[in-house]
Amino acid sequence: MSLHRSSAGDPARSLELLWRVPTAPRRGPQQRLDVDRVVAVAIALADAEGLDALTMRRVAQQLGVVPMTLYTYVPGKAELLDLMLDTVYLRMPRTDTAGRPWRARLTAVAEENRALFEAHPWAAAISTGRPPLGPGMMAKYEHELSALDGLGLDDVELDAALTFLLTFVQANARSAAEAQAARRDSAMDDEQWWAANAPLLERVLDPRVYPTAARVGTAAGTAHGAAYSPAYAWEFGLGRVLDGLAVLVEGRGDAARSGTP
């Protein structure tokens, strides 16, 4: 899979497109497309075939225009990715968690992002170290920060705590997508794959040489019916992320009650 990242194109042009800043009208025949239509088709293509299949030529074919026509709406694939990501962010359902315990609020945020990646697996494959600062991104960020606000964390810690949570969600989504791709590409489910390879593995993997690996691997494989269970990894990992944040959040609460700075 190719490396994809947001904000890799012309930042000024991306921001203009993300916020739909009006530009000077073009001369010539009336245009029959708009940016929203281009983005919608690109999202549908990526949902169906993944980001590696997404090219300006393919999007133009889906729209029934020549590729050069597409560049009058979007400068290139990098800017198109920003628009796609911001669009799915804008459409995300946002749970009203007001008044709920902080762990429940953060669990809702995590599940919202997990649902996003399940609906649009390509979104999990995009590195967002430089996020697309469009209306979708900003609405998402504001909503998610509200789940942490009021817990005694300073602003830098608020951002870091949210990033910590969302990094776990994205990593889990990537692993789940890779597991699904392995099943699809091999035309076998995990149990079939292990059954096909078990005889050879039994001959070459001596439990006397790898006693801990053999014991733990057998226990995990028996429990999950596979070497890796995305569902178990989600439940286990999310719990540990929240436990880690609890040390910070609850520590701040204890300090506030005791008057410790």
C-alpha positions as CSV (number, residue, x, y, z in Angstrom):
1,M,0.0,0.0,0.0
2,S,1.3,3.4,-0.9
3,L,1.9,6.1,1.8
4,H,-0.8,8.7,1.9
5,R,-1.0,11.8,4.0
6,S,-3.2,14.8,4.4
7,S,-2.1,18.3,3.6
8,A,0.5,17.1,1.1
9,G,-0.5,19.5,-1.7
10,D,-0.8,23.2,-2.1
11,P,-1.9,24.4,1.4
12,A,-3.4,27.6,0.3
13,R,-5.5,26.0,-2.5
14,S,-6.5,23.2,-0.2
15,L,-7.8,25.6,2.4
16,E,-9.7,27.6,-0.2
17,L,-11.4,24.4,-1.4
18,L,-12.0,23.0,2.1
19,W,-13.8,26.2,3.1
20,R,-15.3,26.8,-0.4
21,V,-13.8,30.2,-0.7
22,P,-15.3,31.8,-3.8
23,T,-13.0,32.3,-6.7
24,A,-13.3,34.5,-9.8
25,P,-15.9,33.0,-12.2
26,R,-14.4,31.2,-15.2
27,R,-15.2,32.3,-18.7
28,G,-16.6,29.8,-21.2
29,P,-19.5,27.3,-21.2
30,Q,-21.4,26.7,-18.0
31,Q,-19.8,24.0,-15.9
32,R,-21.8,20.9,-15.3
33,L,-19.7,19.7,-12.3
34,D,-18.8,21.1,-8.9
35,V,-16.3,20.3,-6.2
36,D,-18.9,18.4,-4.1
37,R,-19.7,16.1,-7.0
38,V,-16.0,15.4,-7.7
39,V,-15.4,14.6,-4.0
40,A,-18.5,12.4,-3.7
41,V,-17.4,10.2,-6.7
42,A,-13.8,10.0,-5.3
43,I,-15.1,8.8,-1.9
44,A,-17.3,6.2,-3.6
45,L,-14.3,5.0,-5.6
46,A,-12.0,4.8,-2.6
47,D,-14.7,3.0,-0.5
48,A,-15.1,0.4,-3.3
49,E,-11.4,-0.1,-4.3
50,G,-9.1,1.6,-1.9
51,L,-6.8,4.6,-2.1
52,D,-4.3,2.8,-4.5
53,A,-7.1,2.7,-7.1
54,L,-7.9,6.4,-6.6
55,T,-6.4,8.5,-9.4
56,M,-7.5,11.7,-11.1
57,R,-8.0,9.7,-14.3
58,R,-10.2,7.1,-12.6
59,V,-12.3,9.9,-11.0
60,A,-12.6,11.6,-14.4
61,Q,-13.8,8.4,-16.0
62,Q,-16.4,7.9,-13.3
63,L,-17.7,11.4,-13.9
64,G,-17.6,11.0,-17.7
65,V,-15.1,13.8,-18.4
66,V,-11.6,14.0,-19.6
67,P,-8.9,14.2,-16.9
68,M,-7.9,17.8,-17.8
69,T,-11.5,18.9,-17.0
70,L,-11.1,17.6,-13.4
71,Y,-8.2,19.8,-12.8
72,T,-10.4,22.9,-13.2
73,Y,-12.1,21.8,-9.9
74,V,-9.3,20.2,-7.9
75,P,-5.6,20.8,-8.5
76,G,-4.5,17.2,-7.9
77,K,-4.9,14.0,-5.8
78,A,-3.3,15.5,-2.7
79,E,-5.9,18.3,-2.4
80,L,-8.6,15.8,-3.3
81,L,-7.6,13.6,-0.4
82,D,-7.9,16.5,1.9
83,L,-11.4,17.2,0.6
84,M,-12.5,13.6,0.9
85,L,-11.2,13.3,4.5
86,D,-12.8,16.5,5.6
87,T,-16.1,15.5,4.0
88,V,-16.4,12.2,5.8
89,Y,-15.4,14.0,9.0
90,L,-18.2,16.5,8.5
91,R,-20.8,13.7,8.0
92,M,-19.8,11.7,11.1
93,P,-22.6,11.2,13.7
94,R,-21.7,13.0,16.9
95,T,-23.1,11.5,20.1
96,D,-24.4,13.9,22.8
97,T,-22.5,12.8,25.9
98,A,-23.2,15.7,28.1
99,G,-23.5,14.7,31.7
100,R,-22.1,11.2,31.2
101,P,-18.9,10.0,33.0
102,W,-15.7,10.8,31.2
103,R,-14.9,7.2,30.3
104,A,-18.3,6.9,28.7
105,R,-17.7,10.1,26.8
106,L,-14.3,9.0,25.5
107,T,-15.7,5.5,24.6
108,A,-18.3,7.2,22.5
109,V,-15.6,9.3,20.7
110,A,-13.6,6.1,20.0
111,E,-16.6,4.2,18.7
112,E,-17.5,7.1,16.4
113,N,-14.1,7.0,14.9
114,R,-14.1,3.2,14.6
115,A,-17.4,3.5,12.8
116,L,-15.9,6.0,10.4
117,F,-13.0,3.7,9.6
118,E,-15.4,0.8,9.1
119,A,-17.5,2.8,6.6
120,H,-14.4,4.3,4.9
121,P,-11.4,2.0,5.5
122,W,-9.2,4.2,3.3
123,A,-9.4,7.0,5.9
124,A,-7.4,4.9,8.4
125,A,-4.6,4.6,5.9
126,I,-4.1,8.4,5.7
127,S,-1.5,9.9,8.0
128,T,-2.9,13.1,9.5
129,G,0.1,14.6,11.2
130,R,-0.8,17.7,9.3
131,P,-4.6,17.5,9.3
132,P,-6.9,19.1,6.7
133,L,-8.1,22.2,8.6
134,G,-11.5,22.3,7.0
135,P,-15.0,22.6,8.5
136,G,-15.3,18.8,9.0
137,M,-12.0,18.6,10.8
138,M,-12.7,21.5,13.1
139,A,-16.2,20.3,14.0
140,K,-14.8,16.9,14.8
141,Y,-12.0,18.3,16.9
142,E,-14.4,20.6,18.8
143,H,-16.8,17.8,19.5
144,E,-14.1,15.4,20.6
145,L,-12.3,17.9,22.9
146,S,-15.6,18.5,24.7
147,A,-15.4,14.9,25.9
148,L,-12.2,15.8,27.8
149,D,-12.9,19.4,28.8
150,G,-13.5,20.1,32.4
151,L,-11.3,17.2,33.7
152,G,-8.5,19.4,35.0
153,L,-6.1,18.9,32.1
154,D,-4.4,21.9,30.5
155,D,-4.9,22.6,26.9
156,V,-1.7,20.9,25.7
157,E,-2.7,17.8,27.7
158,L,-6.2,17.9,26.2
159,D,-4.8,17.7,22.7
160,A,-2.3,15.0,23.7
161,A,-4.9,12.9,25.4
162,L,-7.2,13.0,22.4
163,T,-4.4,12.2,20.1
164,F,-3.5,9.2,22.3
165,L,-7.0,7.9,22.0
166,L,-7.4,8.4,18.3
167,T,-4.0,7.0,17.5
168,F,-5.1,3.7,19.1
169,V,-8.4,3.7,17.2
170,Q,-6.6,4.3,13.8
171,A,-4.0,1.6,14.5
172,N,-6.8,-0.9,15.4
173,A,-8.7,0.0,12.2
174,R,-5.6,-0.5,10.1
175,S,-4.9,-3.9,11.7
176,A,-8.5,-4.9,11.2
177,A,-8.3,-3.9,7.5
178,E,-5.1,-5.8,7.0
179,A,-6.6,-8.9,8.6
180,Q,-9.6,-8.7,6.3
181,A,-7.4,-8.2,3.3
182,A,-5.4,-11.3,4.2
183,R,-8.5,-13.4,4.4
184,R,-9.7,-12.0,1.1
185,D,-6.4,-12.4,-0.8
186,S,-5.8,-15.9,0.5
187,A,-9.4,-17.0,-0.1
188,M,-9.2,-18.6,3.4
189,D,-10.5,-17.6,6.8
190,D,-8.1,-17.8,9.7
191,E,-9.1,-21.3,10.8
192,Q,-8.6,-22.7,7.3
193,W,-5.2,-21.0,7.0
194,W,-4.0,-22.5,10.3
195,A,-5.3,-25.9,9.4
196,A,-3.5,-25.8,6.0
197,N,-0.2,-24.8,7.7
198,A,-0.4,-26.6,11.0
199,P,1.4,-29.8,9.8
200,L,4.5,-27.9,8.7
201,L,4.5,-25.6,11.7
202,E,4.4,-28.6,14.0
203,R,7.6,-30.0,12.3
204,V,9.6,-26.8,12.4
205,L,8.5,-25.1,15.7
206,D,10.0,-26.9,18.6
207,P,8.2,-25.9,21.9
208,R,11.4,-26.8,23.8
209,V,13.2,-24.0,21.9
210,Y,10.3,-21.5,22.1
211,P,8.4,-22.5,25.2
212,T,6.8,-19.2,26.0
213,A,5.9,-18.4,22.4
214,A,4.4,-21.9,21.9
215,R,2.4,-21.7,25.1
216,V,1.1,-18.1,24.6
217,G,0.6,-18.5,20.9
218,T,-1.4,-21.7,21.4
219,A,-3.6,-20.1,24.1
220,A,-4.3,-17.0,22.0
221,G,-4.9,-18.9,18.8
222,T,-7.3,-21.3,20.6
223,A,-9.2,-18.4,22.3
224,H,-9.5,-16.3,19.1
225,G,-9.6,-19.1,16.4
226,A,-6.9,-17.0,14.7
227,A,-3.5,-15.4,15.4
228,Y,-5.2,-12.0,15.8
229,S,-8.7,-10.9,16.7
230,P,-9.5,-7.3,15.8
231,A,-12.6,-7.4,18.1
232,Y,-10.6,-8.6,21.1
233,A,-7.7,-6.2,20.4
234,W,-10.3,-3.4,20.3
235,E,-11.9,-4.2,23.7
236,F,-8.5,-4.9,25.4
237,G,-6.7,-1.9,23.9
238,L,-9.5,0.6,24.5
239,G,-9.7,-0.4,28.1
240,R,-6.0,0.0,28.6
241,V,-6.0,3.4,26.9
242,L,-8.8,4.6,29.2
243,D,-6.9,3.1,32.2
244,G,-3.8,5.1,31.2
245,L,-5.8,8.3,30.9
246,A,-7.4,7.6,34.2
247,V,-4.1,7.9,36.0
248,L,-3.8,11.5,34.6
249,V,-7.5,12.5,34.9
250,E,-8.1,11.0,38.4
251,G,-4.7,12.2,39.6
252,R,-5.7,15.8,38.7
253,G,-9.0,15.3,40.5
254,D,-7.3,14.1,43.7
255,A,-4.9,17.1,43.5
256,A,-7.7,19.6,43.1
257,R,-9.6,18.1,46.1
258,S,-6.4,18.3,48.2
259,G,-5.5,21.8,47.1
260,T,-2.1,20.5,45.7
261,P,-0.9,22.6,42.7
